[in-house]
Amino acid sequence: MALLLPGILHAKQIIRRSVSGLAKNVPKGYIAVYVGEEKKKRFVVPISYLNQPSFQELLSKAEEEFGFHHPMGGLTIPCREDIFINITSCLSEF
């Protein structure tokens, strides 16, 4: 039995809402996220990242800042691009 953390539940709700538009260009098993403090850049990451504690921290920051209203229409993560790349590069090693 899998236990879903609140951040994952919120991400799933946002994903369902972003199925239109650019989200259609995302391969199965991946999610598009928008990252940046001012200018947002789109990244496509494996959904397996949603289970990783470091990525869940990013989801918590997104929830605190945006709730369910994400300005880009998809999951928006409010952190610097270089920090996001550093976190995801560590996750890709697993």
PDB file of N, CA, C and O in Angstrom:
ATOM      1  N   MET A   1       0.851  -1.179   0.000  1.00  0.00           N
ATOM      2  CA  MET A   1       0.000   0.000   0.000  1.00  0.00           C
ATOM      3  C   MET A   1       0.894   1.237   0.000  1.00  0.00           C
ATOM      4  O   MET A   1       1.765   1.385   0.857  1.00  0.00           O
ATOM      5  N   ALA A   2       0.674   2.106  -0.950  1.00  0.00           N
ATOM      6  CA  ALA A   2       1.494   3.318  -1.073  1.00  0.00           C
ATOM      7  C   ALA A   2       0.865   4.458  -0.280  1.00  0.00           C
ATOM      8  O   ALA A   2      -0.355   4.615  -0.242  1.00  0.00           O
ATOM      9  N   LEU A   3       1.710   5.229   0.337  1.00  0.00           N
ATOM     10  CA  LEU A   3       1.268   6.398   1.095  1.00  0.00           C
ATOM     11  C   LEU A   3       1.591   7.630   0.270  1.00  0.00           C
ATOM     12  O   LEU A   3       2.755   7.877  -0.045  1.00  0.00           O
ATOM     13  N   LEU A   4       0.568   8.412  -0.084  1.00  0.00           N
ATOM     14  CA  LEU A   4       0.783   9.624  -0.869  1.00  0.00           C
ATOM     15  C   LEU A   4       0.893  10.809   0.068  1.00  0.00           C
ATOM     16  O   LEU A   4       0.018  11.038   0.903  1.00  0.00           O
ATOM     17  N   LEU A   5       1.955  11.550  -0.073  1.00  0.00           N
ATOM     18  CA  LEU A   5       2.157  12.738   0.743  1.00  0.00           C
ATOM     19  C   LEU A   5       1.345  13.893   0.172  1.00  0.00           C
ATOM     20  O   LEU A   5       1.023  13.887  -1.017  1.00  0.00           O
ATOM     21  N   PRO A   6       1.011  14.875   0.988  1.00  0.00           N
ATOM     22  CA  PRO A   6       0.195  15.998   0.531  1.00  0.00           C
ATOM     23  C   PRO A   6       0.769  16.703  -0.704  1.00  0.00           C
ATOM     24  O   PRO A   6       0.008  17.105  -1.585  1.00  0.00           O
ATOM     25  N   GLY A   7       2.072  16.858  -0.783  1.00  0.00           N
ATOM     26  CA  GLY A   7       2.680  17.512  -1.945  1.00  0.00           C
ATOM     27  C   GLY A   7       2.399  16.771  -3.231  1.00  0.00           C
ATOM     28  O   GLY A   7       2.164  17.386  -4.271  1.00  0.00           O
ATOM     29  N   ILE A   8       2.423  15.451  -3.164  1.00  0.00           N
ATOM     30  CA  ILE A   8       2.150  14.646  -4.346  1.00  0.00           C
ATOM     31  C   ILE A   8       0.689  14.782  -4.745  1.00  0.00           C
ATOM     32  O   ILE A   8       0.373  14.885  -5.931  1.00  0.00           O
ATOM     33  N   LEU A   9      -0.200  14.783  -3.765  1.00  0.00           N
ATOM     34  CA  LEU A   9      -1.619  14.947  -4.071  1.00  0.00           C
ATOM     35  C   LEU A   9      -1.875  16.276  -4.766  1.00  0.00           C
ATOM     36  O   LEU A   9      -2.631  16.337  -5.736  1.00  0.00           O
ATOM     37  N   HIS A  10      -1.255  17.330  -4.281  1.00  0.00           N
ATOM     38  CA  HIS A  10      -1.443  18.647  -4.880  1.00  0.00           C
ATOM     39  C   HIS A  10      -0.859  18.671  -6.287  1.00  0.00           C
ATOM     40  O   HIS A  10      -1.463  19.244  -7.194  1.00  0.00           O
ATOM     41  N   ALA A  11       0.286  18.067  -6.478  1.00  0.00           N
ATOM     42  CA  ALA A  11       0.901  18.025  -7.802  1.00  0.00           C
ATOM     43  C   ALA A  11       0.001  17.280  -8.780  1.00  0.00           C
ATOM     44  O   ALA A  11      -0.130  17.688  -9.934  1.00  0.00           O
ATOM     45  N   LYS A  12      -0.615  16.199  -8.332  1.00  0.00           N
ATOM     46  CA  LYS A  12      -1.512  15.441  -9.207  1.00  0.00           C
ATOM     47  C   LYS A  12      -2.715  16.284  -9.631  1.00  0.00           C
ATOM     48  O   LYS A  12      -3.153  16.208 -10.779  1.00  0.00           O
ATOM     49  N   GLN A  13      -3.247  17.083  -8.710  1.00  0.00           N
ATOM     50  CA  GLN A  13      -4.379  17.942  -9.052  1.00  0.00           C
ATOM     51  C   GLN A  13      -3.969  18.980 -10.090  1.00  0.00           C
ATOM     52  O   GLN A  13      -4.732  19.271 -11.011  1.00  0.00           O
ATOM     53  N   ILE A  14      -2.786  19.533  -9.948  1.00  0.00           N
ATOM     54  CA  ILE A  14      -2.296  20.529 -10.898  1.00  0.00           C
ATOM     55  C   ILE A  14      -2.040  19.877 -12.244  1.00  0.00           C
ATOM     56  O   ILE A  14      -2.338  20.459 -13.287  1.00  0.00           O
ATOM     57  N   ILE A  15      -1.490  18.672 -12.228  1.00  0.00           N
ATOM     58  CA  ILE A  15      -1.215  17.955 -13.470  1.00  0.00           C
ATOM     59  C   ILE A  15      -2.506  17.717 -14.230  1.00  0.00           C
ATOM     60  O   ILE A  15      -2.558  17.907 -15.445  1.00  0.00           O
ATOM     61  N   ARG A  16      -3.556  17.299 -13.520  1.00  0.00           N
ATOM     62  CA  ARG A  16      -4.836  17.052 -14.189  1.00  0.00           C
ATOM     63  C   ARG A  16      -5.334  18.307 -14.891  1.00  0.00           C
ATOM     64  O   ARG A  16      -5.898  18.230 -15.983  1.00  0.00           O
ATOM     65  N   ARG A  17      -5.127  19.465 -14.266  1.00  0.00           N
ATOM     66  CA  ARG A  17      -5.595  20.717 -14.846  1.00  0.00           C
ATOM     67  C   ARG A  17      -4.742  21.162 -16.020  1.00  0.00           C
ATOM     68  O   ARG A  17      -5.216  21.918 -16.868  1.00  0.00           O
ATOM     69  N   SER A  18      -3.499  20.714 -16.090  1.00  0.00           N
ATOM     70  CA  SER A  18      -2.607  21.196 -17.139  1.00  0.00           C
ATOM     71  C   SER A  18      -2.511  20.234 -18.324  1.00  0.00           C
ATOM     72  O   SER A  18      -1.543  20.285 -19.083  1.00  0.00           O
ATOM     73  N   VAL A  19      -3.500  19.364 -18.486  1.00  0.00           N
ATOM     74  CA  VAL A  19      -3.465  18.393 -19.566  1.00  0.00           C
ATOM     75  C   VAL A  19      -3.650  19.065 -20.926  1.00  0.00           C
ATOM     76  O   VAL A  19      -3.335  18.461 -21.951  1.00  0.00           O
ATOM     77  N   SER A  20      -4.141  20.269 -20.958  1.00  0.00           N
ATOM     78  CA  SER A  20      -4.292  20.971 -22.228  1.00  0.00           C
ATOM     79  C   SER A  20      -3.020  21.722 -22.584  1.00  0.00           C
ATOM     80  O   SER A  20      -2.145  21.902 -21.737  1.00  0.00           O
ATOM     81  N   GLY A  21      -2.914  22.156 -23.815  1.00  0.00           N
ATOM     82  CA  GLY A  21      -1.793  22.989 -24.247  1.00  0.00           C
ATOM     83  C   GLY A  21      -0.474  22.256 -24.292  1.00  0.00           C
ATOM     84  O   GLY A  21      -0.384  21.161 -24.847  1.00  0.00           O
ATOM     85  N   LEU A  22       0.559  22.860 -23.708  1.00  0.00           N
ATOM     86  CA  LEU A  22       1.910  22.316 -23.775  1.00  0.00           C
ATOM     87  C   LEU A  22       2.058  20.973 -23.092  1.00  0.00           C
ATOM     88  O   LEU A  22       2.954  20.203 -23.439  1.00  0.00           O
ATOM     89  N   ALA A  23       1.211  20.678 -22.140  1.00  0.00           N
ATOM     90  CA  ALA A  23       1.334  19.422 -21.402  1.00  0.00           C
ATOM     91  C   ALA A  23       1.150  18.215 -22.318  1.00  0.00           C
ATOM     92  O   ALA A  23       1.616  17.122 -21.994  1.00  0.00           O
ATOM     93  N   LYS A  24       0.479  18.394 -23.453  1.00  0.00           N
ATOM     94  CA  LYS A  24       0.296  17.290 -24.396  1.00  0.00           C
ATOM     95  C   LYS A  24       1.620  16.865 -25.013  1.00  0.00           C
ATOM     96  O   LYS A  24       1.728  15.740 -25.501  1.00  0.00           O
ATOM     97  N   ASN A  25       2.623  17.720 -25.007  1.00  0.00           N
ATOM     98  CA  ASN A  25       3.912  17.410 -25.597  1.00  0.00           C
ATOM     99  C   ASN A  25       4.853  16.717 -24.619  1.00  0.00           C
ATOM    100  O   ASN A  25       6.039  16.559 -24.910  1.00  0.00           O
ATOM    101  N   VAL A  26       4.348  16.307 -23.478  1.00  0.00           N
ATOM    102  CA  VAL A  26       5.170  15.665 -22.457  1.00  0.00           C
ATOM    103  C   VAL A  26       5.053  14.149 -22.629  1.00  0.00           C
ATOM    104  O   VAL A  26       3.944  13.618 -22.686  1.00  0.00           O
ATOM    105  N   PRO A  27       6.189  13.448 -22.712  1.00  0.00           N
ATOM    106  CA  PRO A  27       6.135  11.989 -22.860  1.00  0.00           C
ATOM    107  C   PRO A  27       5.493  11.323 -21.651  1.00  0.00           C
ATOM    108  O   PRO A  27       5.515  11.861 -20.544  1.00  0.00           O
ATOM    109  N   LYS A  28       4.928  10.157 -21.876  1.00  0.00           N
ATOM    110  CA  LYS A  28       4.316   9.393 -20.794  1.00  0.00           C
ATOM    111  C   LYS A  28       5.379   9.091 -19.735  1.00  0.00           C
ATOM    112  O   LYS A  28       6.505   8.710 -20.054  1.00  0.00           O
ATOM    113  N   GLY A  29       4.995   9.270 -18.468  1.00  0.00           N
ATOM    114  CA  GLY A  29       5.920   9.023 -17.368  1.00  0.00           C
ATOM    115  C   GLY A  29       6.714  10.253 -16.961  1.00  0.00           C
ATOM    116  O   GLY A  29       7.597  10.167 -16.107  1.00  0.00           O
ATOM    117  N   TYR A  30       6.407  11.397 -17.565  1.00  0.00           N
ATOM    118  CA  TYR A  30       7.111  12.643 -17.263  1.00  0.00           C
ATOM    119  C   TYR A  30       6.104  13.728 -16.928  1.00  0.00           C
ATOM    120  O   TYR A  30       4.908  13.585 -17.181  1.00  0.00           O
ATOM    121  N   ILE A  31       6.602  14.810 -16.356  1.00  0.00           N
ATOM    122  CA  ILE A  31       5.769  15.964 -16.018  1.00  0.00           C
ATOM    123  C   ILE A  31       6.531  17.231 -16.410  1.00  0.00           C
ATOM    124  O   ILE A  31       7.748  17.318 -16.245  1.00  0.00           O
ATOM    125  N   ALA A  32       5.799  18.195 -16.924  1.00  0.00           N
ATOM    126  CA  ALA A  32       6.394  19.495 -17.233  1.00  0.00           C
ATOM    127  C   ALA A  32       6.258  20.388 -16.016  1.00  0.00           C
ATOM    128  O   ALA A  32       5.185  20.477 -15.420  1.00  0.00           O
ATOM    129  N   VAL A  33       7.340  21.047 -15.648  1.00  0.00           N
ATOM    130  CA  VAL A  33       7.320  21.998 -14.543  1.00  0.00           C
ATOM    131  C   VAL A  33       7.956  23.295 -15.022  1.00  0.00           C
ATOM    132  O   VAL A  33       8.808  23.290 -15.911  1.00  0.00           O
ATOM    133  N   TYR A  34       7.543  24.381 -14.435  1.00  0.00           N
ATOM    134  CA  TYR A  34       8.092  25.697 -14.746  1.00  0.00           C
ATOM    135  C   TYR A  34       8.891  26.162 -13.545  1.00  0.00           C
ATOM    136  O   TYR A  34       8.398  26.162 -12.417  1.00  0.00           O
ATOM    137  N   VAL A  35      10.125  26.556 -13.797  1.00  0.00           N
ATOM    138  CA  VAL A  35      11.053  26.871 -12.718  1.00  0.00           C
ATOM    139  C   VAL A  35      11.648  28.253 -12.925  1.00  0.00           C
ATOM    140  O   VAL A  35      11.970  28.646 -14.046  1.00  0.00           O
ATOM    141  N   GLY A  36      11.786  28.976 -11.835  1.00  0.00           N
ATOM    142  CA  GLY A  36      12.436  30.280 -11.886  1.00  0.00           C
ATOM    143  C   GLY A  36      11.787  31.229 -10.911  1.00  0.00           C
ATOM    144  O   GLY A  36      10.636  31.050 -10.511  1.00  0.00           O
ATOM    145  N   GLU A  37      12.535  32.230 -10.537  1.00  0.00           N
ATOM    146  CA  GLU A  37      11.993  33.214  -9.604  1.00  0.00           C
ATOM    147  C   GLU A  37      11.232  34.313 -10.343  1.00  0.00           C
ATOM    148  O   GLU A  37      10.171  34.740  -9.887  1.00  0.00           O
ATOM    149  N   GLU A  38      11.750  34.767 -11.456  1.00  0.00           N
ATOM    150  CA  GLU A  38      11.049  35.788 -12.239  1.00  0.00           C
ATOM    151  C   GLU A  38      10.669  35.234 -13.602  1.00  0.00           C
ATOM    152  O   GLU A  38       9.485  35.073 -13.900  1.00  0.00           O
ATOM    153  N   LYS A  39      11.652  34.945 -14.418  1.00  0.00           N
ATOM    154  CA  LYS A  39      11.384  34.349 -15.723  1.00  0.00           C
ATOM    155  C   LYS A  39      11.326  32.836 -15.551  1.00  0.00           C
ATOM    156  O   LYS A  39      12.257  32.238 -15.009  1.00  0.00           O
ATOM    157  N   LYS A  40      10.259  32.221 -15.999  1.00  0.00           N
ATOM    158  CA  LYS A  40      10.068  30.784 -15.805  1.00  0.00           C
ATOM    159  C   LYS A  40      10.570  30.007 -17.022  1.00  0.00           C
ATOM    160  O   LYS A  40      10.320  30.387 -18.166  1.00  0.00           O
ATOM    161  N   LYS A  41      11.283  28.910 -16.750  1.00  0.00           N
ATOM    162  CA  LYS A  41      11.769  28.032 -17.807  1.00  0.00           C
ATOM    163  C   LYS A  41      11.095  26.675 -17.628  1.00  0.00           C
ATOM    164  O   LYS A  41      10.938  26.194 -16.506  1.00  0.00           O
ATOM    165  N   ARG A  42      10.705  26.074 -18.725  1.00  0.00           N
ATOM    166  CA  ARG A  42      10.004  24.791 -18.696  1.00  0.00           C
ATOM    167  C   ARG A  42      11.014  23.641 -18.691  1.00  0.00           C
ATOM    168  O   ARG A  42      11.952  23.614 -19.488  1.00  0.00           O
ATOM    169  N   PHE A  43      10.800  22.690 -17.769  1.00  0.00           N
ATOM    170  CA  PHE A  43      11.598  21.469 -17.686  1.00  0.00           C
ATOM    171  C   PHE A  43      10.652  20.283 -17.726  1.00  0.00           C
ATOM    172  O   PHE A  43       9.525  20.365 -17.237  1.00  0.00           O
ATOM    173  N   VAL A  44      11.102  19.193 -18.301  1.00  0.00           N
ATOM    174  CA  VAL A  44      10.334  17.952 -18.307  1.00  0.00           C
ATOM    175  C   VAL A  44      11.125  16.945 -17.483  1.00  0.00           C
ATOM    176  O   VAL A  44      12.259  16.607 -17.823  1.00  0.00           O
ATOM    177  N   VAL A  45      10.522  16.469 -16.396  1.00  0.00           N
ATOM    178  CA  VAL A  45      11.215  15.569 -15.472  1.00  0.00           C
ATOM    179  C   VAL A  45      10.391  14.296 -15.280  1.00  0.00           C
ATOM    180  O   VAL A  45       9.171  14.318 -15.442  1.00  0.00           O
ATOM    181  N   PRO A  46      11.048  13.194 -14.936  1.00  0.00           N
ATOM    182  CA  PRO A  46      10.315  11.942 -14.675  1.00  0.00           C
ATOM    183  C   PRO A  46       9.388  12.082 -13.472  1.00  0.00           C
ATOM    184  O   PRO A  46       9.733  12.751 -12.497  1.00  0.00           O
ATOM    185  N   ILE A  47       8.227  11.464 -13.532  1.00  0.00           N
ATOM    186  CA  ILE A  47       7.296  11.547 -12.405  1.00  0.00           C
ATOM    187  C   ILE A  47       7.849  10.834 -11.180  1.00  0.00           C
ATOM    188  O   ILE A  47       7.380  11.071 -10.067  1.00  0.00           O
ATOM    189  N   SER A  48       8.829   9.973 -11.363  1.00  0.00           N
ATOM    190  CA  SER A  48       9.442   9.301 -10.215  1.00  0.00           C
ATOM    191  C   SER A  48      10.083  10.303  -9.257  1.00  0.00           C
ATOM    192  O   SER A  48      10.269   9.998  -8.080  1.00  0.00           O
ATOM    193  N   TYR A  49      10.423  11.496  -9.749  1.00  0.00           N
ATOM    194  CA  TYR A  49      10.991  12.533  -8.883  1.00  0.00           C
ATOM    195  C   TYR A  49      10.005  12.969  -7.808  1.00  0.00           C
ATOM    196  O   TYR A  49      10.416  13.441  -6.748  1.00  0.00           O
ATOM    197  N   LEU A  50       8.712  12.817  -8.065  1.00  0.00           N
ATOM    198  CA  LEU A  50       7.697  13.251  -7.109  1.00  0.00           C
ATOM    199  C   LEU A  50       7.804  12.509  -5.778  1.00  0.00           C
ATOM    200  O   LEU A  50       7.327  13.004  -4.757  1.00  0.00           O
ATOM    201  N   ASN A  51       8.417  11.345  -5.777  1.00  0.00           N
ATOM    202  CA  ASN A  51       8.568  10.559  -4.550  1.00  0.00           C
ATOM    203  C   ASN A  51       9.829  10.908  -3.772  1.00  0.00           C
ATOM    204  O   ASN A  51       9.991  10.456  -2.638  1.00  0.00           O
ATOM    205  N   GLN A  52      10.708  11.684  -4.341  1.00  0.00           N
ATOM    206  CA  GLN A  52      11.989  11.994  -3.708  1.00  0.00           C
ATOM    207  C   GLN A  52      11.841  13.146  -2.713  1.00  0.00           C
ATOM    208  O   GLN A  52      11.223  14.162  -3.033  1.00  0.00           O
ATOM    209  N   PRO A  53      12.405  12.997  -1.507  1.00  0.00           N
ATOM    210  CA  PRO A  53      12.262  14.040  -0.478  1.00  0.00           C
ATOM    211  C   PRO A  53      12.720  15.430  -0.930  1.00  0.00           C
ATOM    212  O   PRO A  53      12.071  16.422  -0.601  1.00  0.00           O
ATOM    213  N   SER A  54      13.811  15.519  -1.667  1.00  0.00           N
ATOM    214  CA  SER A  54      14.296  16.839  -2.091  1.00  0.00           C
ATOM    215  C   SER A  54      13.318  17.496  -3.073  1.00  0.00           C
ATOM    216  O   SER A  54      13.142  18.714  -3.051  1.00  0.00           O
ATOM    217  N   PHE A  55      12.690  16.697  -3.924  1.00  0.00           N
ATOM    218  CA  PHE A  55      11.713  17.253  -4.861  1.00  0.00           C
ATOM    219  C   PHE A  55      10.421  17.602  -4.125  1.00  0.00           C
ATOM    220  O   PHE A  55       9.748  18.570  -4.479  1.00  0.00           O
ATOM    221  N   GLN A  56      10.074  16.824  -3.106  1.00  0.00           N
ATOM    222  CA  GLN A  56       8.882  17.125  -2.320  1.00  0.00           C
ATOM    223  C   GLN A  56       9.038  18.453  -1.576  1.00  0.00           C
ATOM    224  O   GLN A  56       8.055  19.159  -1.350  1.00  0.00           O
ATOM    225  N   GLU A  57      10.263  18.790  -1.198  1.00  0.00           N
ATOM    226  CA  GLU A  57      10.497  20.102  -0.581  1.00  0.00           C
ATOM    227  C   GLU A  57      10.180  21.215  -1.574  1.00  0.00           C
ATOM    228  O   GLU A  57       9.598  22.235  -1.207  1.00  0.00           O
ATOM    229  N   LEU A  58      10.564  21.014  -2.828  1.00  0.00           N
ATOM    230  CA  LEU A  58      10.242  22.004  -3.860  1.00  0.00           C
ATOM    231  C   LEU A  58       8.733  22.112  -4.046  1.00  0.00           C
ATOM    232  O   LEU A  58       8.199  23.206  -4.226  1.00  0.00           O
ATOM    233  N   LEU A  59       8.048  20.967  -4.002  1.00  0.00           N
ATOM    234  CA  LEU A  59       6.584  20.979  -4.126  1.00  0.00           C
ATOM    235  C   LEU A  59       5.936  21.723  -2.962  1.00  0.00           C
ATOM    236  O   LEU A  59       4.939  22.421  -3.145  1.00  0.00           O
ATOM    237  N   SER A  60       6.499  21.573  -1.775  1.00  0.00           N
ATOM    238  CA  SER A  60       5.965  22.292  -0.605  1.00  0.00           C
ATOM    239  C   SER A  60       6.130  23.794  -0.769  1.00  0.00           C
ATOM    240  O   SER A  60       5.235  24.563  -0.416  1.00  0.00           O
ATOM    241  N   LYS A  61       7.281  24.219  -1.308  1.00  0.00           N
ATOM    242  CA  LYS A  61       7.492  25.651  -1.569  1.00  0.00           C
ATOM    243  C   LYS A  61       6.492  26.165  -2.592  1.00  0.00           C
ATOM    244  O   LYS A  61       5.966  27.270  -2.463  1.00  0.00           O
ATOM    245  N   ALA A  62       6.234  25.347  -3.615  1.00  0.00           N
ATOM    246  CA  ALA A  62       5.255  25.741  -4.637  1.00  0.00           C
ATOM    247  C   ALA A  62       3.867  25.874  -4.023  1.00  0.00           C
ATOM    248  O   ALA A  62       3.129  26.807  -4.340  1.00  0.00           O
ATOM    249  N   GLU A  63       3.515  24.939  -3.146  1.00  0.00           N
ATOM    250  CA  GLU A  63       2.212  24.995  -2.492  1.00  0.00           C
ATOM    251  C   GLU A  63       2.089  26.239  -1.612  1.00  0.00           C
ATOM    252  O   GLU A  63       1.052  26.903  -1.614  1.00  0.00           O
ATOM    253  N   GLU A  64       3.138  26.552  -0.867  1.00  0.00           N
ATOM    254  CA  GLU A  64       3.114  27.731   0.003  1.00  0.00           C
ATOM    255  C   GLU A  64       2.942  29.009  -0.801  1.00  0.00           C
ATOM    256  O   GLU A  64       2.197  29.905  -0.404  1.00  0.00           O
ATOM    257  N   GLU A  65       3.631  29.091  -1.929  1.00  0.00           N
ATOM    258  CA  GLU A  65       3.603  30.330  -2.697  1.00  0.00           C
ATOM    259  C   GLU A  65       2.377  30.458  -3.588  1.00  0.00           C
ATOM    260  O   GLU A  65       1.795  31.538  -3.687  1.00  0.00           O
ATOM    261  N   PHE A  66       1.977  29.365  -4.238  1.00  0.00           N
ATOM    262  CA  PHE A  66       0.927  29.454  -5.244  1.00  0.00           C
ATOM    263  C   PHE A  66      -0.378  28.771  -4.865  1.00  0.00           C
ATOM    264  O   PHE A  66      -1.413  29.069  -5.461  1.00  0.00           O
ATOM    265  N   GLY A  67      -0.364  27.864  -3.891  1.00  0.00           N
ATOM    266  CA  GLY A  67      -1.564  27.083  -3.610  1.00  0.00           C
ATOM    267  C   GLY A  67      -1.907  26.276  -4.847  1.00  0.00           C
ATOM    268  O   GLY A  67      -1.067  25.538  -5.361  1.00  0.00           O
ATOM    269  N   PHE A  68      -3.137  26.410  -5.329  1.00  0.00           N
ATOM    270  CA  PHE A  68      -3.535  25.710  -6.549  1.00  0.00           C
ATOM    271  C   PHE A  68      -3.575  26.632  -7.757  1.00  0.00           C
ATOM    272  O   PHE A  68      -3.954  26.202  -8.847  1.00  0.00           O
ATOM    273  N   HIS A  69      -3.197  27.877  -7.586  1.00  0.00           N
ATOM    274  CA  HIS A  69      -3.203  28.828  -8.694  1.00  0.00           C
ATOM    275  C   HIS A  69      -1.763  29.021  -9.176  1.00  0.00           C
ATOM    276  O   HIS A  69      -1.007  29.808  -8.606  1.00  0.00           O
ATOM    277  N   HIS A  70      -1.400  28.297 -10.221  1.00  0.00           N
ATOM    278  CA  HIS A  70      -0.047  28.394 -10.752  1.00  0.00           C
ATOM    279  C   HIS A  70      -0.073  29.297 -11.989  1.00  0.00           C
ATOM    280  O   HIS A  70      -0.847  29.055 -12.915  1.00  0.00           O
ATOM    281  N   PRO A  71       0.760  30.324 -12.007  1.00  0.00           N
ATOM    282  CA  PRO A  71       0.701  31.344 -13.046  1.00  0.00           C
ATOM    283  C   PRO A  71       0.952  30.836 -14.468  1.00  0.00           C
ATOM    284  O   PRO A  71       0.476  31.441 -15.428  1.00  0.00           O
ATOM    285  N   MET A  72       1.680  29.753 -14.613  1.00  0.00           N
ATOM    286  CA  MET A  72       1.995  29.255 -15.954  1.00  0.00           C
ATOM    287  C   MET A  72       0.956  28.244 -16.446  1.00  0.00           C
ATOM    288  O   MET A  72       1.061  27.752 -17.569  1.00  0.00           O
ATOM    289  N   GLY A  73      -0.042  27.929 -15.621  1.00  0.00           N
ATOM    290  CA  GLY A  73      -1.044  26.958 -16.010  1.00  0.00           C
ATOM    291  C   GLY A  73      -0.614  25.530 -15.695  1.00  0.00           C
ATOM    292  O   GLY A  73      -1.427  24.609 -15.783  1.00  0.00           O
ATOM    293  N   GLY A  74       0.623  25.337 -15.338  1.00  0.00           N
ATOM    294  CA  GLY A  74       1.145  24.028 -14.947  1.00  0.00           C
ATOM    295  C   GLY A  74       1.862  24.174 -13.624  1.00  0.00           C
ATOM    296  O   GLY A  74       1.841  25.240 -13.008  1.00  0.00           O
ATOM    297  N   LEU A  75       2.488  23.118 -13.197  1.00  0.00           N
ATOM    298  CA  LEU A  75       3.189  23.134 -11.924  1.00  0.00           C
ATOM    299  C   LEU A  75       4.364  24.101 -11.988  1.00  0.00           C
ATOM    300  O   LEU A  75       5.283  23.914 -12.785  1.00  0.00           O
ATOM    301  N   THR A  76       4.337  25.139 -11.146  1.00  0.00           N
ATOM    302  CA  THR A  76       5.377  26.156 -11.110  1.00  0.00           C
ATOM    303  C   THR A  76       6.143  26.031  -9.807  1.00  0.00           C
ATOM    304  O   THR A  76       5.552  26.029  -8.728  1.00  0.00           O
ATOM    305  N   ILE A  77       7.470  25.926  -9.912  1.00  0.00           N
ATOM    306  CA  ILE A  77       8.310  25.765  -8.733  1.00  0.00           C
ATOM    307  C   ILE A  77       9.120  27.048  -8.527  1.00  0.00           C
ATOM    308  O   ILE A  77       9.917  27.422  -9.387  1.00  0.00           O
ATOM    309  N   PRO A  78       8.918  27.718  -7.397  1.00  0.00           N
ATOM    310  CA  PRO A  78       9.572  29.003  -7.157  1.00  0.00           C
ATOM    311  C   PRO A  78      10.979  28.856  -6.575  1.00  0.00           C
ATOM    312  O   PRO A  78      11.189  29.069  -5.381  1.00  0.00           O
ATOM    313  N   CYS A  79      11.923  28.497  -7.413  1.00  0.00           N
ATOM    314  CA  CYS A  79      13.315  28.458  -6.970  1.00  0.00           C
ATOM    315  C   CYS A  79      14.199  28.835  -8.149  1.00  0.00           C
ATOM    316  O   CYS A  79      13.756  28.846  -9.298  1.00  0.00           O
ATOM    317  N   ARG A  80      15.435  29.140  -7.853  1.00  0.00           N
ATOM    318  CA  ARG A  80      16.363  29.503  -8.920  1.00  0.00           C
ATOM    319  C   ARG A  80      16.603  28.298  -9.827  1.00  0.00           C
ATOM    320  O   ARG A  80      16.618  27.150  -9.381  1.00  0.00           O
ATOM    321  N   GLU A  81      16.785  28.588 -11.084  1.00  0.00           N
ATOM    322  CA  GLU A  81      16.985  27.536 -12.078  1.00  0.00           C
ATOM    323  C   GLU A  81      18.208  26.677 -11.760  1.00  0.00           C
ATOM    324  O   GLU A  81      18.156  25.456 -11.908  1.00  0.00           O
ATOM    325  N   ASP A  82      19.303  27.292 -11.327  1.00  0.00           N
ATOM    326  CA  ASP A  82      20.518  26.531 -11.035  1.00  0.00           C
ATOM    327  C   ASP A  82      20.327  25.575  -9.856  1.00  0.00           C
ATOM    328  O   ASP A  82      20.893  24.482  -9.848  1.00  0.00           O
ATOM    329  N   ILE A  83      19.537  25.979  -8.867  1.00  0.00           N
ATOM    330  CA  ILE A  83      19.249  25.105  -7.735  1.00  0.00           C
ATOM    331  C   ILE A  83      18.420  23.907  -8.199  1.00  0.00           C
ATOM    332  O   ILE A  83      18.690  22.770  -7.815  1.00  0.00           O
ATOM    333  N   PHE A  84      17.410  24.174  -9.027  1.00  0.00           N
ATOM    334  CA  PHE A  84      16.570  23.099  -9.553  1.00  0.00           C
ATOM    335  C   PHE A  84      17.401  22.100 -10.352  1.00  0.00           C
ATOM    336  O   PHE A  84      17.242  20.890 -10.193  1.00  0.00           O
ATOM    337  N   ILE A  85      18.272  22.597 -11.195  1.00  0.00           N
ATOM    338  CA  ILE A  85      19.126  21.722 -12.005  1.00  0.00           C
ATOM    339  C   ILE A  85      20.035  20.892 -11.108  1.00  0.00           C
ATOM    340  O   ILE A  85      20.246  19.708 -11.369  1.00  0.00           O
ATOM    341  N   ASN A  86      20.570  21.494 -10.066  1.00  0.00           N
ATOM    342  CA  ASN A  86      21.421  20.773  -9.129  1.00  0.00           C
ATOM    343  C   ASN A  86      20.644  19.645  -8.441  1.00  0.00           C
ATOM    344  O   ASN A  86      21.139  18.523  -8.336  1.00  0.00           O
ATOM    345  N   ILE A  87      19.444  19.940  -7.979  1.00  0.00           N
ATOM    346  CA  ILE A  87      18.622  18.927  -7.296  1.00  0.00           C
ATOM    347  C   ILE A  87      18.264  17.800  -8.249  1.00  0.00           C
ATOM    348  O   ILE A  87      18.418  16.628  -7.902  1.00  0.00           O
ATOM    349  N   THR A  88      17.789  18.132  -9.446  1.00  0.00           N
ATOM    350  CA  THR A  88      17.375  17.092 -10.378  1.00  0.00           C
ATOM    351  C   THR A  88      18.552  16.282 -10.915  1.00  0.00           C
ATOM    352  O   THR A  88      18.397  15.103 -11.232  1.00  0.00           O
ATOM    353  N   SER A  89      19.721  16.900 -11.020  1.00  0.00           N
ATOM    354  CA  SER A  89      20.879  16.124 -11.475  1.00  0.00           C
ATOM    355  C   SER A  89      21.286  15.102 -10.426  1.00  0.00           C
ATOM    356  O   SER A  89      21.746  14.013 -10.770  1.00  0.00           O
ATOM    357  N   CYS A  90      21.121  15.440  -9.142  1.00  0.00           N
ATOM    358  CA  CYS A  90      21.388  14.470  -8.079  1.00  0.00           C
ATOM    359  C   CYS A  90      20.359  13.341  -8.109  1.00  0.00           C
ATOM    360  O   CYS A  90      20.698  12.186  -7.853  1.00  0.00           O
ATOM    361  N   LEU A  91      19.109  13.669  -8.420  1.00  0.00           N
ATOM    362  CA  LEU A  91      18.054  12.660  -8.469  1.00  0.00           C
ATOM    363  C   LEU A  91      18.247  11.718  -9.649  1.00  0.00           C
ATOM    364  O   LEU A  91      17.908  10.538  -9.556  1.00  0.00           O
ATOM    365  N   SER A  92      18.781  12.215 -10.747  1.00  0.00           N
ATOM    366  CA  SER A  92      18.946  11.370 -11.938  1.00  0.00           C
ATOM    367  C   SER A  92      20.037  10.317 -11.751  1.00  0.00           C
ATOM    368  O   SER A  92      20.144   9.387 -12.550  1.00  0.00           O
ATOM    369  N   GLU A  93      20.844  10.457 -10.702  1.00  0.00           N
ATOM    370  CA  GLU A  93      21.908   9.487 -10.439  1.00  0.00           C
ATOM    371  C   GLU A  93      21.373   8.222  -9.789  1.00  0.00           C
ATOM    372  O   GLU A  93      22.070   7.208  -9.746  1.00  0.00           O
ATOM    373  N   PHE A  94      20.126   8.266  -9.275  1.00  0.00           N
ATOM    374  CA  PHE A  94      19.573   7.084  -8.596  1.00  0.00           C
ATOM    375  C   PHE A  94      18.959   6.135  -9.555  1.00  0.00           C
ATOM    376  O   PHE A  94      18.449   5.091  -9.149  1.00  0.00           O
TER     377      PHE A  94
END
